[in-house]
Amino acid sequence: MERLAASIGELDGAPVVFQAALDVPHGGVLFALPALLATGLLRHAATYFSLPRGYYRLDTLLIVLAFMALARLKTLESVRYVAPGEWGKLVGMDRIPEVRTLRSKLAILAQTGEPEQWSATLCQEWMQADPDAAQVLYVDGHVRVYHGQTRLPRHYVARKKMALRATTDYWVHAMNGQPFLLVHLPLDPGLIEVLRNDLLPWLDKNVPNQPSEEELDADPLRHRFTLVFDREGYSPALFRFLKEQRLACMTYHKYPGDPWPEEEFSPVQTTLASGANVSMDLAERGTRLGDDLWVREIRKRCASGHQTSILALDYSSEPTRIAPRMFARWSQENFFKYMREQYSLDKLVDYGTMAFPETFQVVNPAYRKLDSQVRSQVAKLARKQAEFGALLLEDDIEPDAVEGYEQKKTALRDEVEARLREAEQSKTLRRNTDRYIDVERLPDEERFEPLKPLSKHLVDTVKMIAYRAETSMANLVKEKMARLDDARPLLRGLYNAEADILPDEERGTLTVRLHHLATHCSDQTLEHLCDELNATESIFPGTKLRLVYELVSGRNP
C-alpha cells in the first residue's frame, strides 16, 4: 500500500524493500555502493536537490545513475534495453524509472536544484580530504564534439585535427588524474579567461593548507599553490598576474627558440607521478618574458635530441620535482580518454537550448575572418622572404646566368613587397574592426544557441563520483594483483557479473553474494575486496540493512 500511495503522490517516495533474488544481472555493481557513499554520492544531495512527491526517492535516483555509469550503460536511452525489474532489484524497488521518467526527474533536479553548487561542495571536501594533492592542480579544457542540429560555435578539436561544432568544459585534477572540479560554460572564452574569472576566485578560497600572509612575507619565494596547464594558457600577462597573487604555475614554452647546447644537460634521477624512478637529462636557465618577468626555464632532452621546454613560476622546487609535475599533465588526457570510452563523457543529456543575454560578448565573425586572412598572408610572406634571402646568398653564379638571376631576384623582390603591402592593409583593417561584439549584432547566419548545461553538469558529477569510487576500489584490488593494469578491467567484469541478493531482516543484513568469476586468481582478489568492504559496515540508503559481501565460490568451493 505504501508504494501505491507513493505512486499517486501521497508519500515522498516508495519505501526501499529488498526481496531475496538469485542470479540478478549486474548484481556485482552493488559492490561499488560503499565506495560511492564514501565518495559523497548522497552527501549534501538533500541540501541542493529535492523532488516532488512521487514513487522514486532522490537517493534511489542518484544510486541508479551511478550504477548505470559503472555498468557502462552509455546513455539514458540504454535503459530501454535492460530489464527494469531486474535493475529494480538492485535498489530495492519494483523497477527502475523508464527513460521518460528519468529525463523528467533530471530536468526537475537541474531546474530547481543547484548542480554546480553540489559539485563544488564535493570538490571542497575532496580537497580537504587530500590537501597534499590539492597543492598541485592541473587545469585543462575538454572539447565535446557535437553532432546534432543545433548551431553551436566551432572549436578546434586536437584529436580530430579540425574545427567542429563543439562545447568546452574545464576540469581541475590532481596529479594522479583524480578529478576535483568541473566548470560548464555556455561559451568558451579560452583557458586564460576561465582561469582568471572562474577558477582562480574559487580556488583561492577553497584550496586547503595555503600559507598565511605572515608566512608569505617571511619567504619571498614561497607560493600558495601551483597550477599546471598546457600551451593554451601561455600568456606573460597571466604569468605576471599569478606571480602577483603568489601563485606558481607550470606550462610548456610556446616559443622555445633555438636548442640549448648538449653539454648543458646532465642526467638526474627523478620520480614520476606513477611512482616509477627514471633518469632524465635536464638543464635550467632563467628566462625573461616581456620587459620585467623573470621565470625559470627547464628543458628535458630526449635521446633523439628533441628538447621540451618548461616554464615555471615555482622558484623554490628542484628541477627534479618540476619536470615530473609538468609531464604528469598527461594524466588529464588519459582521464578524458578513459571517460569518453568507458563513461561516455561526451554524450548529451539534455537537448534543450538557452538564449544568451543580448549584451553577451562574442568574437566578431568579421574580425575572425580578417585575423585568418592576416595569418595566411603573413605565412606566405615569410615563405617568400625566406626564398628571397636564400637567393641573395647564392655566390657561385655563372657569368652567363647573371641576367636570369637578376630577373628572378627582381621578380621575387616585387612579390615580397606586394605581399608585404597586402598584409599591412589587412592588419590595418583588422585593427579597425571590433574584436568582440554583442550577440544581438551577430548576422543571422552566424547566430547560435548554447545547450542547457545543468542536466549535463549533474550527470557528469555523478560520473565523476563513479570514477573516483572505481579508482578507490582499484587501489584495493591492486594490493592482491601482480599486474596492476588489470585492476580496472577486473572491476568492469565485477560490475556486470551476476549476484544473489539475500536480505535478512532479523539479522539486519543485506548479503550480496557474487558468482564465480572467470579465474581462481580473480576470485582470490575479490575475496580481499569483500573483506575490505565488509569492514566499512555500510548501510543501504533508505533501510537499516548492513551490506555483507561474499563469493558463492567461497561458500561452495
N, C-alpha and C positions, 0 to 999 in steps of 0.2 A: 504493500500500500504506500510505503514511503516513496518508492520510485515512481509510482503513478502520480502521487502528489507533486513530486519534483518535476515531472514531465509537463504538468499543466501550470507550473509557475508558483506553486504554493510553498515550496521549500527553496533554500539557497542552492541545493544540489542533491542529487541522489546519493544515498549512503554507499560507501565502499564495502562490498561484501564479496569475499572470495569463496568459491566452491572448489572442492577437490577436482583436479583435472590432470589427465595424463597426456603425454606427448604433445604438449602445446607448442605450435610453431613459433619460432623466435623467442621461446621462453628464456633462453640464455641472456637476453637483454636485461632481465631483472638483476643480473649480477652487477650491472652498472649503477643501480639505484643508490647504494651508499656513496659512491663517488660523486654522483650527480648532486645529491643532497649536501655533501660536504663542500662541493664547489660553489653552491649557492643557488641552485635552480629555483627553490621555493623561498629562499631568504629574501625578504623585503617585497616579495611579489604582491602580497596583500596591501602593502603600503602604496604601491604605484599602479595597481590594476584592480578592477572589480568587474564582475559580470552580473547582469540582471538575473533574477531568479529563473532557474531552469534546471534541466536534467544534469548538465555537466558542470562540475566544480572547476574553479580556477586551477587548483593544484593538479587535478586529473588532466586538464587540457595541456598544461605545461609538461607533465610527465609524458603524455602521448607524443608531443612534439619532439621531446628529447629522445624517446625510444625510436621514433621514426628516423631521426638523424643517425643514431647509432646503428640501426638495422639497415641503413643505406636505402631508405625509401627516398628517392631523389627529389620528388616534388609532392605537393599536396595532392595532386591528381593520382599519385601512386596508391592512395588509399582505396581507389576504385577497384584495384586488382588484388587486394588482400581480403581475407575472411574477417569481416568486422567483429564477428562473435568471438573468434579465436584471439584477436587482439584485445577484445574487451576483457578476456580472462587475465591478461597481464596487468590490468589496472583495477580489477575488482568491479567491473561494470558488465552490463549485458552485451554491450558493443561499443566500439569507439565511434566518434562522430563521422558522418559521411562528409564528402568534400564540401558540399554547400554549407553545411553547418560549421565545419571547420573554418571556412573562409569568413562566414558571418561573425563567428566568435573572435577571430583575429582582427577583423575590422573594428569591432567594438573595443577591443583592448587597445588598438592603435589610436582610435579617435578619442576615447575617454580616458585612457591611461597615459603613462609617461614612460615609453620605452627607452628614450635616451637617458632619462634620469636613473632608471633602474640599472641600465648598463653601466653608467658612470659610477653609481654606488658600489656595484660589484667590483668594478675596476679598482676603486679606492680600497676595498677590503683585500683584494688580491695583492695589491702593492704593500699594504700594511703587513700581510702575512709573509711576504718575502721582500723585505726592504732592501736587501743587497742586490737583488735582481732589478729593482726599480732605480738603481743608481746609474745604469747604462740602458737607455731606451732607444729602440730602433723605430724609425718613422718612415712609412712608405705609402704610396698610393696604389690601390689595386683597381685596374680598369676592368669594368664588367661590360663585355660586348653585348649590344642589344640587337636583336633580330626581328623586332616587332614592327608595327605600322606607325607608332608614334614618332614624330620628328624630334630627335634629340640632337644635341651638339656632337660634333665629331671629335674623337680623341685619337692620338697616335697610340697604337697598340703594339708594344715592342715584340711580343711573342708572335704576332701576325705580320709585323713589319709593314703596316699600312694604317691609314686613318679610317676609323669606322665609327658609326654611331654607338655611343657608349656612355656609361656613367662612371664616376670615380669615387671610391670610398678610401678613407685614410685610416690606417691601422697603426697602433703603437704596440710593440712587442718587447719581450725580454730577450736577452742574448741567446737563450736556448730555444727561441721560437715560440714561447708561450704567449698567447695574445692577452693584452691588457685592455686596450681601449679601441673603440670603433667610432668613427665620425662619418655620418652620411651628409652630403651637401647637395642641394638641388642643382648647383652649377659649380664646376671645378675652377677655382681661381688660381690653382697651382700650389705646389708644395710650400713655397716660400710664404705666400699669404696665409695658407692654412696654419702653418707653424706660428706665425705672428698673431693671428686674430682668433684662432680657435683652440689650438693645442696648448701653447705656452701659458695663457692665462689659467687654464685648468690645471696643468701640470705644476705650475708654480705654487698652487695652493695645496696640492694633494700628494706630491711625491714625498715619501717619508724620509726621515733622518737627514734632512738638509742642515748644513751648518748654520749657526746663529750669525747675526751681524757682527758680534764681537769676534767670533772665530774667523770670519772672512776678513775683518780689518787686521787681525793679527797675522794673517798669512796671505799676502797679495796674490800668490799663485793658486790658492785653493778655489775650487768651483763647487757649485751646489749640486749639480748632477750633469750627466752627459747625454747628448743627443747624437745619434748616428743616422745618416741618410745618404742617398746616392747623389749623383751629379745634378739631379733636378733641383736640389737645394743649394747648389753652388751660387753664392752671392756675397761678395765682400761687404755689402751693406748689411746683410743678415748676420754675417760673422761679427761685424762691429757691434751690432745690436746685442747679440748673445754675450759678447765679451763684457759689455756694459752691465748686463744683467747677472754677471758672474756665472755664466753657464758655459760649459765646454761642449764642443761639437767635433765630429769627425766626418769627413766626406772625401770622395776622390777628387783630385785636382782636375778641373775641366780643361785647363790649358797647361799641361806639364812642361812643355818646351823640350829642349834637347836632352838626350840621355846623359846621366852622370857617368864619370869615369869608373871603370870596373874596380879600380883599386880602392875606391871609397867604401865599397861594400865589404862586410865581414859576416861570417856565419855565426848565428846565435841560436840557442835552444829556447823554444817557447812552447807554451801550452795552448792548444786550441780550445774553443768552447765545448767541443765534444770530450775533452779530457786527454786527447792524444798529444804526445810530445813530438814535436817536429823541429827540423832545422830550417831557418830562413836566412837568406842573405839580405841584410838590412843596411841602410845608410840614412843619415839625417843631416838636414841643413835648416837654417832659418830662412823664411821667405817673406818678402814684403808684398802685400796686396794693396794696390792703390797707393796712397801717399803716406798713410800712417798706421796701417795694420800689420803687425808682425806676427806670423804664425809659424808653427813647426811643420816642416815637410819631411815625411818619412817615405822612403822608397824601398820596395821589395824587388829584388832582381831574380827572375826565373832562370832556369837552366838554358832556355833559348835565348837569353839576353834581354827579353822584354822587361820593362820596368813599370811597376804600378805605383803611382804617386798618391800618397795620403796626406791630407791637410788636417791639422789638429789644433784646437784651442786648449787642449789639455797640456799645461806647461810643467806638470809635475810627474806624470807617469813615464815609465821607461818605454822605449820603442817596442820592447818585447811584450808589453801589455797593450799598446795602442794598435799594433798591426793585427793581432788576433781578433781584437774587438771590431775592427773595421771589416775584416774578412768574414766575421760571423754574421754580417748583414744577409748573407745567402740563406740564413735560417728563415728569414721572412719569405724569400722566394720559394723555398721548399714548403713552407706553410701554405702559401697561396696555391701552389700546385697540388698539394695533398687535399686541400679543402675543395678545390674545383673538381678533382677526380672522385673523391670519396664522399663529400658532403654537399656537392652541387652548389657551391657558394655563389655561382653566377646566375642561378635560376631565379626567375621572377617570382614574387609572392603576390604582389598587388599590381593589377594592370591599369589602375586609375592614374590620372594626371592631376596636376595642380597648376594654378596660374602664378606667374611671377608678379610681384608688385610692379607697378608701372615705372617706378623710379629705380628699379634694379638695373645695375650697370653690367653690360656685356661688351665683349670685344666687337668693335665696329667691323662689319664684313668688308667695307671698302679699305680700311686700314690693313686688315689681314691680307687682302689681295695685293695691295701695294707692297707690303712687307715681303710677301713671297716673291713678288717681281724684283724687288731690290736684291734679295738674297741670290736669285738666279742670275741677275745681271752682274753682281759683284763676283760671283764664282766664275762666270765666263770671262770677265775682265782679268781676273787673276791668272787664268789659264793662258790668255793671250799675252799678258805681261811676262809670264814665265817663258813663253815661246820666243818673245822678242828679246828678252835678256839672254837666252841661250844663243840666239842668232848673233848678238853683239859680241859674244865671247869666242866666236869662231875666228881663228887666226891663221889657218892654213888654206886660204882661198887661192885657187889657181888664177893667174892673171886673166885668162880668157873667161873666167866665171865671175869677175868683179861686177860687170854690168848687171847680170842676173841677180847677184847678191844685193846690189844697191836697190834694184827694183823691188825685190822681196822685202827688204828692210823698210823701204818707204811705204809699201802696202800694209805691212804689219803695224808700223807706227801710226798710220792713218786709222787703221781699225782699232787700235788701242785707244787713241784719242776720241774716236766716235763712241766707243763703248763707255769710256770714262764720262763723256758728256751725258750719255743716256742714263747712266747710273746716278749721276748727280741730279739730273732732272727728276728722276723717280724718288730720290731721297728728299728732295725739296717738297714734292707732292705729299710724301708720307709724313714729313714734318708738319705740314699744314693741315693734316687730316686728324680728326679726333680719334684717339686710340680706343676709348670707351664711349658708348652711348647708352641712353636709357632703352629698356626693352621696347617701349612704345614707338621708338624711332626705327626699329628694325623693318626692313622691307618684308612684305608678306611671304615671299619665297624663302626668307631666312628665319622666320619665326619658329619657335619650338616651345614645347611644354615639358617640364620635368615630371618624372614619375613620382608618385606619392612615396615617401621614404619610410614612414613609421612602421608599417607592417613588415617590411623587409628588415628594418632595424631590430624589431622584436625577434623575428625568426633567426636572424644572424647572431643575436646574443645567445639564443638557445643553442645554436650550433657551436658557438664559442665555448659555452659551458660543457657541451657534449665532448668537444675536442679536449678540453682540459681534464675532464673526467677520464676519457680514454687514455690520456697521457699518464695520469696518476696510476691507472691500472697497469699500463705498460711498464712503468717503473717497478711495480710489484712483481710482475711475472718475469722480468729480466733477472731478478735475483736467483731464479732457478733455471735460467736458459743459457746454453752455450753460445748460441747465435743470437745476438741482441736484435738484429734486424728482423727477426721472426716474431717479435712481440706483438706488433700491431696486426699482422696477418692472423696470428692466433686469436686475438681478441675479435677480429671481424668474424672468424668462424664461430667463436663463442656466442656472439650476439645473434647469430642466425641459427644456432643449434636448438633442438627441441629440449624441453624440460618438463618435469612434473611439478605441479603447483599444489601443495598439500597444506591447507590451513588447519590449525588445531586451537580452537577457542579456549579449551581448558588449560592448555599449557601456555597460551598466548604467543604462539609462534606461527610463522608462515614459512614453510620449508620449500625451497626451490631446489629440486633435485635434477641435476644436469645429466643428460645422456652421455654415453661413452663417445669420446671424440675419435679422430682417425688413428691416432698413435698413442701408445702407452706413455711416451715421453710427454705428450700434451696433457694427458690425464694427471701425471705427477706434478706438472707445473700448475695446473688448475687446482689441485688439492692444496697447494701452498696458498693460492689466491683465496680459496674458500676459508682457510684458517684466518687470513688477514681480514676478510670481510666479516666473518662471524665475530671477530674481536671488536668491531665497531658497534655491535648491538643496535643496528639501525632499526627504526620503526617505520613500517609502511605508512605514508601520509594518509590521514583520514581514518586510521584504525589504531588499535593498541597491540597489533601483532608485530613481534620481533622477527626480523628476517633471519633465516637459517639457511646456509648454503652447503650443499654436499653433492657428491657424484654418485650416480647409480652404480658406476663401476667400482666405487669404493665399498658399496654395500653388497654387491653381488660380483665378486672377483671371478 
